[in-house]
Amino acid sequence: MKSWKTVFVLLAVFLILPFVITFPAFGQQKYVLKFNHVLGAKEPYHQGFNNWAKAVDARTKGGLKVEVFHSAQLGVEEDIIEQMRQGANVGQNTDSARLGNYVPGIAVMNGPYFATTLEEVIKIKNTPTVKAWTDELASKFGLKVLSFTWVQGYRHFFTNKPIKKPEDLKGMRIRTPPAPIWQESVRALGATPVAMAFGDMYPAIQQKAIEGVELVYNNIPAGRFYEVLKYASETGHIMLINFEVMSAKYFNSLPADYQKILVEECDKAGLDTSKKILASEKEVKKQLLAKGMVAVEGIDIAAFKKAGEKAYEVLKITDAKNKVYKEMGRK
């Protein structure tokens, strides 16, 4: 009798054990981050974000999915940022200019000539002051910075007259994004800033509501601005550093290993994408010249750098800029 009981128990254990062992795998919680950006599907950044998503999916074995939405499919940037602050599982490609609305000092990273190389951007990442700013964004405002190794290129002036020195911009209405650091940077460099959405620029140039734009080279073919603007004045006044941000609350809800993977892979994808974009600028310039644009020579970069300092002074962030410079060993 006992032997039959023993056989029955062993048989039951044998049948049930596989389900007990495999149960956690079937019940594993899945996480999803919906990531939004305003650029088109053909922009290098979109492919970069997709590469990031694939790497995260591979390393978490499908436990964490990053779903990428181009062309602001989830909504405008300001609305997405507010959703992040409320704890939604969303992220956004943004910049320090907008983040400066929460932590003023961080806006320096989109100021005139703040960073000039990708190597400097990497150094900035490790400075105590910048770490303190990103910590404050997370703890006080619910915005977790995953990475800012995403550089979109150098911003130049594109107009219908050659620009060689700050005085040449006097009285010219130049489109800029609405954030204070953008506005004051363009003003300091000599122009009159006009806040305007990207999609409104082409008709605004045609209607002479504005007389030029300041963008990276890769934006010009995307917006077909070579059709309405003649001159490319390579001032390189802003190295466009982008920030990949998500809800701090949702980030903290992820398993620790997922958090680590999400940040590491975002940094890697950012550096890879940045290198490709910076390398492609020469080819894009060549294509634009073939379409009739003219690259202005003899630009007084020293004069533009000197003029740009006023933007930091007006916004009272000169000390913040100097502090970061000291920590990264730059004078």
C-alpha positions as CSV (number, residue, x, y, z in Angstrom):
1,M,0.0,0.0,0.0
2,K,2.8,2.4,1.0
3,S,4.6,1.6,-2.2
4,W,1.6,2.7,-4.3
5,K,1.3,5.9,-2.3
6,T,5.0,6.6,-3.0
7,V,4.6,6.0,-6.7
8,F,1.5,8.2,-6.8
9,V,3.4,11.1,-5.0
10,L,6.4,10.8,-7.3
11,L,4.2,10.7,-10.4
12,A,2.4,13.8,-9.2
13,V,5.6,15.7,-8.5
14,F,7.0,14.6,-11.9
15,L,3.9,15.9,-13.7
16,I,3.6,19.2,-11.7
17,L,7.3,20.1,-11.5
18,P,7.8,21.4,-15.1
19,F,4.9,23.8,-14.6
20,V,6.3,25.1,-11.2
21,I,9.7,25.6,-12.8
22,T,8.5,27.4,-15.9
23,F,5.7,29.4,-14.2
24,P,7.8,32.5,-13.6
25,A,8.8,32.7,-17.2
26,F,5.1,32.6,-18.3
27,G,4.2,35.2,-15.6
28,Q,7.2,37.5,-16.3
29,Q,6.0,41.2,-16.3
30,K,6.5,43.0,-19.5
31,Y,7.4,46.7,-19.7
32,V,6.9,49.1,-22.5
33,L,8.4,52.6,-23.1
34,K,6.6,54.7,-25.8
35,F,9.3,57.0,-27.1
36,N,8.3,60.1,-29.1
37,H,10.3,62.4,-31.3
38,V,9.3,65.2,-33.8
39,L,11.7,64.2,-36.6
40,G,10.7,62.3,-39.8
41,A,11.0,58.6,-40.4
42,K,14.0,59.2,-42.8
43,E,16.0,61.3,-40.3
44,P,19.2,59.6,-38.9
45,Y,17.8,59.9,-35.3
46,H,14.8,57.7,-36.1
47,Q,17.1,54.9,-37.2
48,G,19.2,55.5,-34.1
49,F,16.2,55.2,-31.8
50,N,15.2,52.0,-33.5
51,N,18.7,50.6,-33.0
52,W,18.4,51.5,-29.3
53,A,15.0,49.7,-29.1
54,K,16.4,46.6,-30.8
55,A,19.4,46.4,-28.4
56,V,17.2,46.8,-25.3
57,D,14.8,44.2,-26.6
58,A,17.7,41.8,-27.2
59,R,19.4,42.3,-23.8
60,T,16.1,42.1,-21.8
61,K,14.9,39.1,-23.8
62,G,11.7,41.0,-24.7
63,G,11.1,42.0,-21.1
64,L,11.4,45.7,-22.0
65,K,10.1,47.1,-25.3
66,V,10.9,50.6,-26.6
67,E,8.3,51.6,-29.1
68,V,9.5,54.5,-31.3
69,F,7.1,57.1,-32.7
70,H,8.4,59.6,-35.3
71,S,6.9,62.9,-36.5
72,A,5.3,63.7,-33.1
73,Q,2.8,60.8,-33.5
74,L,2.2,60.8,-29.7
75,G,1.8,64.6,-29.5
76,V,3.7,67.8,-29.1
77,E,6.8,67.9,-27.0
78,E,5.4,70.0,-24.2
79,D,2.5,67.6,-23.7
80,I,4.7,64.6,-23.7
81,I,6.9,66.2,-21.0
82,E,3.9,66.8,-18.9
83,Q,2.8,63.2,-19.2
84,M,6.3,62.1,-18.1
85,R,6.0,64.3,-15.1
86,Q,2.7,62.5,-14.2
87,G,4.4,59.1,-14.4
88,A,3.2,57.8,-17.8
89,N,5.3,55.2,-19.7
90,V,6.5,57.7,-22.3
91,G,9.8,59.3,-23.3
92,Q,10.8,62.2,-25.6
93,N,13.8,63.4,-27.5
94,T,14.3,67.0,-26.3
95,D,17.0,69.5,-25.5
96,S,18.5,71.4,-22.6
97,A,16.8,74.6,-23.7
98,R,13.4,73.1,-22.8
99,L,14.8,71.4,-19.7
100,G,16.2,74.8,-18.6
101,N,12.6,75.8,-17.9
102,Y,12.8,73.4,-14.9
103,V,16.5,73.6,-13.9
104,P,17.8,76.9,-15.4
105,G,21.5,76.1,-15.3
106,I,21.2,73.1,-17.7
107,A,20.2,75.5,-20.5
108,V,23.9,76.4,-20.9
109,M,24.3,73.2,-22.9
110,N,22.4,74.7,-25.8
111,G,24.2,78.0,-25.6
112,P,26.5,79.6,-28.1
113,Y,29.8,77.6,-28.5
114,F,29.2,75.8,-25.2
115,A,30.5,72.5,-26.6
116,T,32.5,72.2,-29.9
117,T,33.3,68.5,-30.2
118,L,31.7,65.1,-29.4
119,E,34.6,64.4,-27.1
120,E,33.6,67.5,-25.0
121,V,30.0,66.3,-24.8
122,I,31.3,63.0,-23.3
123,K,33.4,65.0,-20.7
124,I,30.4,67.1,-19.8
125,K,28.5,64.0,-18.9
126,N,30.9,63.2,-16.1
127,T,31.0,66.6,-14.4
128,P,29.5,66.8,-10.9
129,T,27.5,69.9,-11.8
130,V,25.7,68.4,-14.7
131,K,25.0,65.2,-12.7
132,A,23.5,67.4,-10.0
133,W,21.2,69.1,-12.6
134,T,20.0,65.8,-14.0
135,D,19.4,64.4,-10.5
136,E,17.3,67.5,-9.8
137,L,15.3,67.0,-12.9
138,A,14.5,63.5,-11.8
139,S,13.8,64.1,-8.1
140,K,11.9,67.5,-8.3
141,F,10.3,67.4,-11.7
142,G,9.9,63.7,-12.5
143,L,12.1,63.8,-15.6
144,K,14.8,61.1,-15.9
145,V,17.6,61.9,-18.4
146,L,18.7,58.6,-20.0
147,S,21.4,60.1,-22.2
148,F,22.6,63.3,-23.9
149,T,25.2,61.7,-26.1
150,W,22.9,62.5,-29.1
151,V,24.4,65.3,-31.1
152,Q,22.5,66.5,-34.2
153,G,25.2,68.6,-35.7
154,Y,26.3,72.3,-35.8
155,R,23.7,75.0,-36.2
156,H,24.5,77.6,-38.9
157,F,22.7,80.6,-40.4
158,F,20.9,80.0,-43.7
159,T,19.7,83.3,-45.3
160,N,19.4,85.1,-48.6
161,K,22.4,87.3,-48.0
162,P,25.9,86.3,-46.9
163,I,26.6,86.6,-43.1
164,K,30.2,87.0,-42.1
165,K,30.1,88.9,-38.8
166,P,27.4,89.6,-36.1
167,E,26.7,93.1,-37.6
168,D,25.5,91.4,-40.8
169,L,22.5,90.0,-38.9
170,K,21.3,93.3,-37.6
171,G,17.6,93.8,-38.2
172,M,17.2,90.3,-39.7
173,R,14.3,88.2,-38.5
174,I,15.6,84.7,-37.9
175,R,13.5,81.8,-36.8
176,T,14.4,80.0,-33.6
177,P,12.6,77.6,-31.2
178,P,10.7,79.3,-28.4
179,A,13.0,78.5,-25.4
180,P,14.8,81.4,-23.8
181,I,18.4,80.2,-24.5
182,W,17.6,79.9,-28.2
183,Q,16.0,83.3,-28.3
184,E,18.8,85.0,-26.4
185,S,21.5,83.2,-28.4
186,V,20.2,84.5,-31.7
187,R,19.7,87.9,-30.3
188,A,23.2,88.0,-28.9
189,L,24.6,87.0,-32.2
190,G,23.0,90.0,-33.8
191,A,19.6,89.0,-35.2
192,T,16.0,89.4,-34.1
193,P,14.6,86.0,-33.0
194,V,11.2,84.8,-34.2
195,A,9.7,81.7,-32.5
196,M,8.1,79.5,-35.0
197,A,7.3,75.8,-35.6
198,F,9.5,73.9,-38.0
199,G,6.7,73.2,-40.4
200,D,5.9,76.9,-40.7
201,M,9.3,78.1,-41.7
202,Y,9.2,77.4,-45.5
203,P,6.0,79.5,-46.1
204,A,7.3,82.2,-43.7
205,I,10.4,82.6,-45.8
206,Q,8.3,82.8,-49.0
207,Q,6.1,85.4,-47.4
208,K,9.1,87.3,-46.0
209,A,7.8,87.0,-42.4
210,I,11.3,85.8,-41.6
211,E,14.6,86.3,-43.5
212,G,16.4,83.2,-42.5
213,V,16.8,80.2,-40.2
214,E,19.5,78.7,-38.0
215,L,19.6,75.0,-38.4
216,V,21.9,72.0,-38.8
217,Y,22.8,71.0,-42.4
218,N,20.7,67.8,-42.2
219,N,17.6,69.9,-41.7
220,I,18.0,71.8,-44.9
221,P,17.2,69.0,-47.5
222,A,14.5,67.7,-45.1
223,G,12.7,71.0,-45.2
224,R,13.7,71.8,-48.8
225,F,15.0,75.2,-47.6
226,Y,17.5,75.2,-50.4
227,E,14.6,76.2,-52.6
228,V,14.0,79.5,-50.8
229,L,17.4,80.3,-49.2
230,K,20.7,81.0,-51.0
231,Y,23.5,81.3,-48.5
232,A,24.9,78.9,-45.8
233,S,27.0,80.8,-43.3
234,E,28.9,78.2,-41.3
235,T,29.0,80.0,-37.9
236,G,28.6,76.7,-36.0
237,H,27.2,78.7,-33.2
238,I,25.5,75.8,-31.4
239,M,26.5,72.2,-31.3
240,L,23.0,70.7,-31.0
241,I,23.0,68.4,-28.0
242,N,19.8,66.4,-27.6
243,F,18.5,64.7,-24.4
244,E,16.6,61.5,-24.3
245,V,14.2,61.8,-21.3
246,M,11.5,59.6,-19.8
247,S,9.3,59.6,-16.7
248,A,11.4,59.2,-13.6
249,K,8.5,57.4,-11.9
250,Y,8.2,54.8,-14.6
251,F,12.0,54.4,-14.8
252,N,12.1,53.7,-11.1
253,S,9.4,51.0,-11.5
254,L,11.6,49.0,-13.8
255,P,13.9,46.2,-12.5
256,A,17.4,47.5,-11.7
257,D,19.0,45.5,-14.6
258,Y,16.5,46.9,-17.0
259,Q,17.3,50.5,-15.9
260,K,21.0,49.8,-16.5
261,I,20.4,48.3,-19.9
262,L,18.1,51.2,-21.0
263,V,20.7,53.8,-20.1
264,E,23.7,51.9,-21.5
265,E,22.1,51.2,-24.8
266,C,20.8,54.7,-25.2
267,D,24.3,56.1,-24.7
268,K,25.8,53.6,-27.2
269,A,23.1,54.3,-29.8
270,G,23.5,58.0,-29.3
271,L,27.3,58.0,-29.8
272,D,27.0,55.9,-32.9
273,T,24.2,58.1,-34.4
274,S,26.1,61.3,-33.5
275,K,29.3,60.1,-35.3
276,K,27.3,59.2,-38.4
277,I,25.5,62.5,-38.5
278,L,28.7,64.6,-38.0
279,A,30.4,62.5,-40.7
280,S,27.5,63.0,-43.1
281,E,27.4,66.8,-42.9
282,K,30.1,67.2,-45.5
283,E,28.1,65.1,-48.0
284,V,24.9,67.0,-47.2
285,K,26.7,70.3,-47.8
286,K,28.1,69.0,-51.1
287,Q,24.5,68.1,-52.2
288,L,23.2,71.5,-51.2
289,L,25.9,73.3,-53.1
290,A,25.0,71.2,-56.2
291,K,21.5,72.5,-55.8
292,G,22.6,76.1,-55.9
293,M,23.4,77.1,-52.4
294,V,26.5,79.1,-51.6
295,A,28.8,78.5,-48.7
296,V,30.0,81.8,-47.3
297,E,33.7,82.2,-46.8
298,G,35.6,84.5,-44.5
299,I,33.3,84.2,-41.4
300,D,34.6,85.9,-38.3
301,I,34.1,83.1,-35.8
302,A,36.0,84.9,-33.0
303,A,33.5,87.8,-33.3
304,F,30.6,85.5,-33.1
305,K,32.0,83.7,-30.0
306,K,32.5,87.0,-28.3
307,A,29.0,88.2,-29.1
308,G,27.5,84.9,-27.9
309,E,28.7,85.5,-24.4
310,K,25.9,88.0,-23.9
311,A,23.3,85.3,-24.0
312,Y,24.7,83.7,-20.9
313,E,24.9,87.1,-19.2
314,V,21.3,88.0,-20.0
315,L,20.0,84.6,-18.6
316,K,22.4,84.9,-15.6
317,I,23.9,81.4,-16.3
318,T,27.5,82.5,-17.0
319,D,28.6,81.2,-13.6
320,A,27.0,77.8,-14.4
321,K,28.8,77.6,-17.7
322,N,32.2,78.5,-16.1
323,K,31.7,75.9,-13.4
324,V,31.1,73.1,-15.9
325,Y,34.1,74.3,-18.0
326,K,36.3,74.1,-14.9
327,E,35.1,70.6,-14.0
328,M,35.7,69.4,-17.6
329,G,39.2,71.1,-17.8
330,R,38.2,73.6,-20.4
331,K,39.1,77.3,-20.1
